[in-house]
Amino acid sequence: METYSIMRQFADSWGLLGMVLFFVIAVAWTLRPGSKTGANEAAQIPLQDDREL
């Protein structure tokens, strides 16, 4: 088999599974119960005065 065929077969099977798994984990990490405080703090960073940092 040539390299392109091997890489395409891998991407069609395990690559897709890996991307879906990464997406599910990223969404779950964002929506976990303890993440609201950190998200609110990160959202306020652009509004802070530069001298306070």
ZAFI-399219 format. One record per residue: residue in three letters; x, y, z of N, C-alpha, C in turn. Coordinates in steps of 0.02 Angstrom, whole numbers, plus 50000, padded with zeros to 5 digits. Each point is the difference from the previous one (the first is absolute). Example, Ala and Ser with C-alpha at 12.3 -4.5 7.8 and 13.67 -1.06 7.14 Angstrom:
! ZAFI-399219
ALA506604971650390499555005950000500455006050000
SER499825005349964500425005950003499615005550037
This chain:
! ZAFI-399219
MET500424994150000499585005950000500445006250000
GLU499785005049966500385006150000499835004250062
THR500425004850015499935003950061499345003850003
TYR499795002849944499375003849999499414995650021
SER499974994049974499444995550016500014998050074
ILE500594998850026500054998250071499775005850044
MET500245006149985499815005850040499265001649993
ARG499734999149941499295001349990499574995050039
GLN500204993849999499634994950037500035001450075
PHE500585002150025500075001750070499565005950018
ALA500015005249959499605006050013499264998549997
ASP499794995749956499294998349994499754996150060
SER500434996450034499784995850055500215003050067
TRP500634999150019500235002150065500085007650006
GLY500165003349947500065007350002499345003350016
LEU499474997649968499345002750013499794998650072
LEU500124994050022499834998250069500385004450050
GLY500635001349986500405004250044499755007150003
MET499805002849942499745006849999499345000550036
VAL499564995149992499365000050035500114999550075
LEU500454995750020500154999250071500285006450029
PHE500455003349965500285006450022499455005250007
PHE499545000449952499465004850002499544998850061
VAL499834993750012499564998350056500345001950066
ILE500644998550006500375001750062500045007550009
ALA500135003749946500045007450005499335003050021
VAL499464997549973499345002650020499844998150072
ALA500154993950020499874997950069500425004150049
TRP500635001449982500445003950043499735007150008
THR499745002849947499735006850002499365000450041
LEU499594995049996499355000150034500004996650068
ARG500584998250026500024996750065499785005050054
PRO499754997650056499715004450051500485005350028
GLY500634998550007500475004750031500315005149953
SER499815000049938500345004349951499715007049995
LYS499455001450031499685006649992500435005650030
THR500304998850058500415005050031500615001849957
GLY500334994949976500595001249957499825003549935
ALA499434998249971499785003249939499835007350011
ASN499685001550056499845007050016500635004150012
GLU500494997250034500635003550011500365001349934
ALA500014995149956500335000949935499635005149957
ALA499345000350007499615004849961500135007250022
GLN500215001050062500135006750026500705002549986
ILE500454995949976500695002049989500065006049952
PRO499655000149943500075005849956499745006550030
LEU499594999750050499705006050030500415002850057
GLN500514996350022500425002350055500495005249977
ASP500185004350045500515005149986500684996649996
ASP500425002049954500654996749991500455000950061
ARG499915005350039500425001150058499854995150056
GLU499404997050000499824995250053500344993349990
LEU500204998449940500324993649986500705000350024
